[in-house]
Amino acid sequence: MANQFSIFISRDGGNKKYASVLAPGQHEGLGKTSDEGISSWGWNLNGQHSTYHALFPRAWTIYDGEPDPDLKVSCRQISPFVPHDYRDSSLPSAVFVYTLVNTGKERAKVSLLFTWANSIGGISHFSGDHVNEPFIGEDGVSGVLLHHKTAKGNPPVTFAVAASETQNVNVTILPCFGLTEGSFITARKMWGKMMQDGQFDRENFNIGPSMPSSPGETLCAAVSASAWVEPYGKCTIAFALAWSSPKIKFSKGSSYYRRYTKFYGTSERAAVDLVHDALTNYKHWEEEIEKWQSPILEDIRLPEWYKFTLFNELYFLVAGGTVWIDSSSPSADVKSDQDPPIKVESKNIKVAEAEMNCRHSTGFEHTSTSGCNSSTGVGLKQNGNSTIPRKKRSSKHFSHHLKTEDQLDGNEDVGRFLYLEGVEYIMWCTYDVHFYASFALLELFPKIELNIQRDFAKAVLSEDGRKVKFLAEGNYGIRKVRGAVPHDLGTHDPWNEMNAYNIHDTSKWKDLNSKFVLQVYRDFAATGDMAFGIEVWPAVRTAMEYMEQFDRDDDGLIANDGFPDQTYDAWTVHGVSAYCGCLWLAALQAAAAMAQRLGDKFFAETCKTKFFSAKSEFEKKLWNGSYFNYDSGSSSNSKSIQADQLAGQWYTSSSGLGPIFDEFKTRSSLQKIFDFNVMKIKGGRMGAVNGMHPNGNVDESCMQSREIWTGVTYAVAANMLLAGMEEEAFTTAEGIFIAGWSEEGFGYWFQTPEGWTTDGHYRSLIYMRPLAIWCMQWALSPPKAIIEAPKINMMDRIVISPATFSLSLPETRVRKIANKTACFGNSSLQCTC
């Protein structure tokens, strides 16, 4: 609660004074003037005339006539989230720009105060040994560094709070104040000084680092910026916050340097340069943000609610536990001396990276353009320099879609990227959910998206034989099976210990491998990155081969196994299912298209043949004349209408591939979903329920069948857009806005959950999947590469003998195909054939 902005206003020679913390309402325990802590401050804002407006990565807070009726105050908050800028978007900083408008007849002296506690919460809040230090930087930027010593041997963090001094703005600081009576300067005394003088003493800049805090003591700092505002005049004051924690350490000991250290070095004191650059570059950031957002905001075809929800759902890319590391360090994992090394029998782990070139016999070497090292982990580079010299950067223009610079500057190393499934489901890059969310990264930071796919491609070809118990069935299996796409990249040691999820054995799931093939093809088609396609192709083929075990009657179609073996991990499936079966059909189509573009014609034709057989069986077993049944079993919900039944069709259409089903079946299914799953739930004002019986009752067979999933609803809406059902699409998606983001909803803004029930009870706040709203924008305005992508005619088949109907191909043939691809697919490859 000490982290606040406050305002102090003096008029008429000091006869009129106003002061308040710029936070509305009387919080519990505050407003006690006898206290020495923050409760003694002036909490005088009632907020009745104050408003907050959000358009990520910016927000505006307007204080209209509070606390001074003749002063309008607005705070513009800016985060350096700039699409296609892989440097500035990695910076841990934020800017707060205050605009003061004097509507009165008297000159006003206005002082804004930025207070910050030397704390990250948790155990280290009261552990002591924290130090505050004043600084004077370049270009009028000055403030306080707050050096925080974390607990349990975790890496330290240094905060920087600062303001920009100009001809009209005077910046002063108070490096230290405390919240208790024993403090040398208490919060109450600090407030009194600001009430009296509207600023601190200039000598405070010269006092040097503070004494380390004592256990139980909270150390705070304050930065004041003061200016005179003439009658009917306007003034701007800018503050910034930066937090420098160069090292990320995971609980099993692996440590890495964060992405920004590539540009600022590995000292915590980089916070000085970070906060300086934030205050000197934020106008450039805003220019780039406006260039990106304006075409969408000015598109009169789009509903207003959609425009700002589209941008605001992006909050998760920075709030979802994001870890973005520098991958240029030469060493592998660095284990802390304080932690024991992970003991694993080497015979149980087969990291088969070499199989990208050996087992699949790609037979060529190439210069990596991925920015992703060949090792499974990238570790710390000890750098004695506190900072790395900054280079002046020219303004870069980028188009609404995959910027040409992303494709031309293929050698740029953009690091490695992790984000959580959700703050309640602590697993990195959960893949069945990333399937929906990945459109946001592909649209805005495509190189990050490709690197995530590279991580999973490498994982497909690896095996981890350590024994794991699966909670739902109580049986045991191994952590990672070769050929199976992992559920996630891990929790305690990402990249090195995958599959933190242990409810079911996900090596038996029927959606993950198909989703891998579909994402890889979409990304390949959208970026046109041939080197990426060649690099991940062995994993794509292996993933397809792996799925053959689930085609138990040789009809080309996979079947589910009577347990929740897909992303709906509480919803049991029997036999052929609409969701997994449609994804498999789409994966066959994508694999065929990718094989054809890479010169693997035999595999392309094999996938075509299997697709032809599988599609026939799929329609025979599931099509009922108006939609596809949930599954081919005989359970009470086998004929349920699943909102996500055409997920495969959605992906092929999003990737520039032809439709899986004829137009009648697609539109009929989507219309059924709209009429039942959407409109029968509160008149379409909550989104699409996952399961609905054909009699109009919600499928109550399990928790997930009766839930409305926010990200799935966005995906269904995108599918409707691709099918030409624009009105139904926006009505469907608007239900998520109404229930989650509007003032009449449940208050889930900036914490959009995985889903809610029909009465609004949520599950899993701050979740990855709602980023899927960007698949709607993808459908509305697909990249040129997708529009012009070569189409593959799945019916244009050659005759393949039954002996070669399997997707597994002879080794010699693979070697020949791969070598040919290496020679002719990309000039940067060094062919050794």
Beta strands, then each sheet from edge to edge (+ up, - down):
strand 1: 4-11
strand 2: 16-21
strand 3: 50-55
strand 4: 58-64
strand 5: 71-78
strand 6: 93-102
strand 7: 108-117
strand 8: 131-136
strand 9: 141-148
strand 10: 157-164
strand 11: 170-178
strand 12: 219-229
strand 13: 234-244
strand 14: 247-249
strand 15: 255-257
strand 16: 323-325
strand 17: 349-350
strand 18: 364-366
strand 19: 416-418
strand 20: 463-469
strand 21: 476-480
strand 22: 560-561
strand 23: 574-575
strand 24: 641-642
strand 25: 691-692
strand 26: 708-709
strand 27: 755-756
strand 28: 762-763
strand 29: 829-831
sheet 1: 2+ 1- 7+ 12- 11+
sheet 2: 3+ 4- 5+ 6- 13+ 10- 9+ 8-
sheet 3: 14+ 15-
sheet 4: 16+ 19-
sheet 5: 17+ 20- 21+
sheet 6: 18+ 29-
sheet 7: 22+ 23-
sheet 8: 24+ 25-
sheet 9: 26+ 27- 28+
end
